[in-house]
Amino acid sequence: MKKVAYILICWAFMLTAPTSAQESGIVTLDPPTIATPNRYAMGKLAPAGMEVLITAGQVGSDKDGNYGEGIEEQADIAFRNLYEVVKAAGMGPEHIMKINLFYTEVEYIGTIMEARNRYFGQDFRPAQTALVVKSLAGPQILVEVEAIAAK
C-alpha cells in the first residue's frame, strides 16, 4: 500500500512540477520526499516517442586537437563542444535531460559549473552526476562532459 501511495504522490507531483523544459515535453522530477538541489534535478522524464541524443564525452580540445591551458579554458571548450553536438541534433538546453561531469581535481567544480552556465544558462537544471577521477583518457585532459537529451 505504501508503494502505491508513493507512486501516486510522485505521479501527481510530476503533473504539477514546474520546469522550464515543460515546453519540450520533458518533466523535471524533484520528489518532495528528498532534498531539492539548486543546480541540478533529481530526475527527468521524457514521454514515449521522443528522439534521444546520447553524446560522447567532450573534452577541452578544439577541432584541431589543441587542448586548452588550464581548467578554465578546457571547461569552456568542453561545454562549447557539447553545446555544438546538442545544436547539431536540432536541440537546445531545454532538451538536455542528464549531464555527467568527470574531472581530475575536486576544486575544479566551480569553474566547470561556470562554463556550464555560460553555454546552457543559469537556470539550467538537468539531472547531473559529477565525478572526480584519478585520470581521464590522457594526462593533458582535465575535464570531460557528456549528455543525454530528448525532443
N, C-alpha and C positions, 0 to 999 in steps of 0.2 A: 504494500500500500504506500509506503514511504517513497518507493521508486516511482510509482505512478504520479504521486503528488509532485515530486521533484520535476519529472518530465513535463507535467502540465504548467508548473511555475516557469520553467525555462522556456517553454513554447510561448506562453503569454508574454514573457519578457522579450523574446525575440521579435514578437509582433509590434511591441511598443518601444523598443530600444532606439534612441536617437543615433543617427550615424550620417556622416557626410557622404558615405558611399551608397546610401539607400537608392539614389537615382540609378546606380549601376545594377541594382538587384541584389547586391551583396549586403548581408546583415552582419552588424558587429555584435558579438556576444560578450557581455561582461555580466555574468550572473550575479545577482545581488547577494549570493551566499559566499562570495570570495571578494577580496580586496580588488578595487578597480585601479589599475595602473594609469599614469597620466601620459606616458609616451608610447604606449602600445596597447593593443586589445588582447583580451584573453582568448578570443576566437573569432573567426569569420566564417560565415555560411553562404555558400553560393547555390542558388537553385539549380535544379536539373536543366540541362540543355545549354549551359554556358560553355563558351570556348575557354580552355585553360592554357595558360602560358607558364612553363617552368623554365627558369633561366639557369644557365651555367653560372658558376661563381665568377664574379667580376673583380678583377684586381686593379691595383693602381698603376697600370701601364697604358700608354696611349696606343694609337693604331700602328705606330712604328715599333712598338715593343719597348719604348723608353719608360722606365719606372720613375715615378715622382720621387723627389728628395724629401724624405721625412713623412710622417703620418698625415700632416695637413694636406699635402699635395696628393699623396696616394689615396686618401679617403675621398678627396674631391674627384679625382679621376675615376675611382671605382664606382662612385654614385653617378657620375656623368655617364659612364659606360652602361650601368644598369638602367638609367633613365632612357638611354638610346634604344636598348633592347625592348623595353616596355613600349616605347613610342613606335618602334618598328612593327609591333604587333597591333597597332591601332588602339593602344590603351594608354591610360594615364594613372596618376596616383590613386584615384578613386577605385581602380580595378585591382590594386595590389592587396592580396589577402595575407600574405606571410612574407617576412624578410628574415633571413638568417645572416648574422654577422659573425665573422671569425677574425680575430686579431691577436697579435702576439704579446701585447703588454696591457695590463688591466687599466693603466692610466690613459689609454687611447680612447676610451668610450666617449668622453665629452666631445672630442674633436670629430669622432665618427658621427655622432648624433648631429653635430652642427652641419656636416656635409650632407647628411640625410635630409635635414630640414631645408637646406638650400635648394635641393632638387625636387623634393616631394612636399614641402610645406610644413609650417609649424604645427598644424592641426592633424597631420598625418598619423594615423594610429592603426597600422597593420598588426596582425599577430606577429610576434617577434621573438627570436631566440638569439642570445648573444653569448659567444663562447670565446674565452681566452685560451689559445692553443700554444703549444710549445713551438711549432713552426708551421708554415704553410708550404706550398709546392716548391718554393725556392727561398734562399736566405734573404734575398732582397725584398720579398713580399711581406708587407706589414699588416695588410687588411684584405679581406675578401668578403663580398656581399652577394647574396643570391635572393631570388624572389619567386613567389607563385602568385599569379594574377588570373583573373577571370572576367569575361564580359559576355 
